[in-house]
Amino acid sequence: MRLLRPLLPVLILFTSLSAWGQKYAYVDTEYILSHLPEYAEAQKELNSLASGWLDEIEDKYEASSQLETAYRAERVLLTSEMRRKREDEIASKRTEATDMQKAKFGVEGELFQKRQELIQPVQEQIFQVLKDLSSSRGYMVIFDKAKDSNMLYTNPKYDISDRVIKELGYTPGETIGGEEAEDGQDQGKSLQDRMNDTLDKGKDKLNDRKEQVTNRVNSGVKGGGRPKQ
């Protein structure tokens, strides 16, 4: 170790100079994607599917709410067995909604699968251009400064986004227009907001169901009887 100590500053300097000599660049993939008509078409198709599914799910939740409203108005006139039957009917309708919500918008749901099908080819085009640029221009690393990245500062000098756009056959700055508002449907509310609202509605309905089951069990215990299964 004593023999190596005098060499450490030299090694550190050599390492620094070596790193300094490497070429780096970055891109903004969101900016690049905004120029691609195929990406805009894919997003339009995904939004159309998602909007239709949301309408179906919301209709199912509304149907369960209407059944529950009617049930509460008539509850005092019903026998215990009739109450149980009506509650199970309401729960079944809610389950239909939550199951569809999971099937369409879950982690591995239809929307995820469709997004992979439509968006992945576009991503692969961009990746291939980046790979070719890296090879031809000697870039060691190409970073992505799109949202959720950890890049705190970027020097525009090293931004090659416009170069990628040109390689893809488009003109930098000529972005594709944003999606049009849905006619007559939740004006002022984005599709993502609708999805979040529907998810919250599903959670609320699930909590309501748990509360009903708990109350039913507690009622059976207080009455000295055994709750029905």
PEWO-V921108 format. One record per residue. RES is the residue in one small letter. PHI is phi in whole degrees, 0 to 359 (* if undefined). PSI is psi in degrees with one decimal (none if undefined). D_CENTER is the distance of its C-alpha to the mean C-alpha in whole Angstrom. Layout:
BEGIN
res = {RES	RES}
phi = {PHI	PHI}
psi = {PSI	PSI}
d_center = {D_CENTER	D_CENTER}
END
This chain:
BEGIN
res = {m	r	l	l	r	p	l	l	p	v	l	i	l	f	t	s	l	s	a	w	g	q	k	y	a	y	v	d	t	e	y	i	l	s	h	l	p	e	y	a	e	a	q	k	e	l	n	s	l	a	s	g	w	l	d	e	i	e	d	k	y	e	a	s	s	q	l	e	t	a	y	r	a	e	r	v	l	l	t	s	e	m	r	r	k	r	e	d	e	i	a	s	k	r	t	e	a	t	d	m	q	k	a	k	f	g	v	e	g	e	l	f	q	k	r	q	e	l	i	q	p	v	q	e	q	i	f	q	v	l	k	d	l	s	s	s	r	g	y	m	v	i	f	d	k	a	k	d	s	n	m	l	y	t	n	p	k	y	d	i	s	d	r	v	i	k	e	l	g	y	t	p	g	e	t	i	g	g	e	e	a	e	d	g	q	d	q	g	k	s	l	q	d	r	m	n	d	t	l	d	k	g	k	d	k	l	n	d	r	k	e	q	v	t	n	r	v	n	s	g	v	k	g	g	g	r	p	k	q}
phi = {*	299	290	278	306	297	272	303	302	293	297	297	297	297	297	298	296	295	294	297	282	285	258	237	205	213	226	243	294	295	295	296	299	292	262	260	299	294	289	298	294	297	296	297	294	297	295	295	299	298	296	296	295	298	301	296	295	295	297	293	296	294	297	293	293	295	298	292	298	295	297	295	289	253	305	294	266	260	283	301	294	294	297	300	297	293	297	294	295	296	298	296	296	294	296	303	293	292	295	293	300	292	295	270	242	291	304	248	286	299	295	298	296	292	297	300	296	271	272	303	301	293	297	293	299	296	299	295	297	297	296	294	295	299	290	284	251	73	285	282	219	239	269	243	262	301	305	76	278	259	277	278	214	225	268	308	302	256	276	251	302	296	294	296	299	296	298	280	97	238	258	304	98	269	281	279	299	293	294	283	295	288	293	69	240	46	301	88	243	285	298	296	296	298	297	295	297	294	299	297	297	298	295	297	294	295	295	299	296	299	295	297	297	298	296	295	296	297	296	294	291	296	280	79	256	264	300	288	267}
psi = {-39.6	-36.7	-28.9	-25.4	-45.3	-21.0	-15.6	-48.4	-36.6	-42.9	-42.4	-43.8	-42.0	-42.9	-43.3	-44.7	-36.3	-44.8	-37.8	-30.1	-12.9	151.4	130.5	158.2	171.6	161.4	164.8	100.2	-30.6	-40.9	-41.2	-47.3	-30.1	-9.4	-8.6	114.2	-34.2	-32.0	-41.2	-40.1	-40.1	-43.6	-39.0	-43.2	-42.0	-42.5	-37.6	-45.1	-48.5	-41.2	-42.6	-42.8	-39.7	-39.9	-44.6	-44.7	-43.5	-35.1	-39.4	-41.3	-39.0	-39.5	-41.5	-35.4	-39.4	-40.4	-39.9	-39.2	-44.8	-39.2	-43.6	-33.7	-28.6	-1.2	-42.8	-18.8	-4.2	150.5	168.5	-41.4	-40.6	-37.4	-45.1	-42.4	-43.6	-41.0	-40.2	-36.0	-43.2	-44.7	-38.1	-42.1	-40.2	-38.5	-38.4	-43.5	-47.2	-35.7	-42.0	-39.0	-43.5	-41.8	-35.6	-39.8	7.9	175.5	-40.5	26.4	-179.2	-37.1	-40.9	-45.6	-41.4	-37.1	-41.6	-43.0	-41.2	-38.2	-32.2	-42.6	-35.9	-43.1	-37.3	-34.5	-46.8	-44.0	-40.3	-41.4	-43.6	-39.3	-43.4	-42.1	-40.3	-41.0	-44.7	-29.5	0.8	30.7	131.7	-42.3	141.0	117.5	164.0	122.7	11.4	167.1	152.6	5.0	166.5	17.6	111.0	-28.6	139.0	137.5	119.3	-23.0	-30.0	11.1	116.7	20.7	-45.6	-34.3	-40.6	-42.9	-42.3	-41.4	-30.4	-7.6	18.2	169.2	123.1	133.7	-21.2	73.7	157.6	137.4	151.6	164.2	144.2	152.1	145.4	130.5	120.6	6.8	110.8	53.4	136.9	-6.4	128.6	164.0	-38.2	-38.5	-41.3	-41.8	-41.6	-40.6	-41.8	-40.6	-43.8	-38.2	-41.4	-40.7	-41.4	-43.0	-37.3	-41.8	-38.9	-42.0	-43.5	-39.8	-40.1	-43.3	-42.5	-43.8	-38.0	-43.7	-44.7	-37.3	-40.0	-38.3	-44.1	-33.1	-0.7	3.1	174.3	125.3	141.4	144.4	none}
d_center = {54	56	57	53	53	55	52	49	49	50	47	44	46	45	42	41	43	41	37	38	39	36	34	30	28	25	22	20	17	15	19	20	17	18	22	21	21	20	16	17	18	15	13	15	15	12	12	15	14	11	14	17	15	14	18	19	17	19	22	22	22	24	27	26	27	30	31	31	33	36	36	36	39	41	40	44	46	44	45	43	43	41	39	38	37	35	33	32	32	29	27	27	26	23	22	22	19	17	18	17	13	13	14	12	8	9	8	11	11	12	9	8	12	12	10	12	15	15	13	15	19	18	17	20	22	21	22	25	26	25	27	30	30	30	33	35	35	35	32	31	28	25	22	19	19	16	14	13	16	20	22	24	26	27	30	30	32	30	27	28	25	27	29	26	26	29	29	27	29	28	29	28	27	27	23	22	22	18	17	20	20	20	23	24	21	20	21	20	16	13	11	8	11	12	9	10	14	14	12	15	17	17	17	20	22	22	23	26	27	27	30	31	32	33	36	37	38	39	41	43	44	45	47	49	47	45	41	41	38}
END
